[in-house]
Amino acid sequence: MKIKVKFFSIIKDYVGTDEVTFEFSNNIKLSELLEIIKSKWPSIRKLEDEVPIIALVNGSICQEDLNLKDGDEVAIIPPVSGG
């Protein structure tokens, strides 16, 4: 099962890339994927202490207990603000 993760804005700077694909042999929940990402890039944890991180699955905000499916696209973004 392949899950594409895209990083946006300041998160992309912390990670050093705008996209990565993870491959899993078993089902995985969004919360588990987020923990893997935070373990791989600990700087995201530090950023998350300052601002909440938003995860979209296929363009929609989802509960973290969502079971991801092969081909899902997860976007990791900081909160959007404007004026």
Secondary structure, 3 states (H helix, E strand, C coil): CEEEEEECHHHHHHHCCCEEEEECCCCCEHHHHHHHHHHHCCHHHHHHHHCCCEEEECCEECCCCCECCCCCEEEEECCCCCC
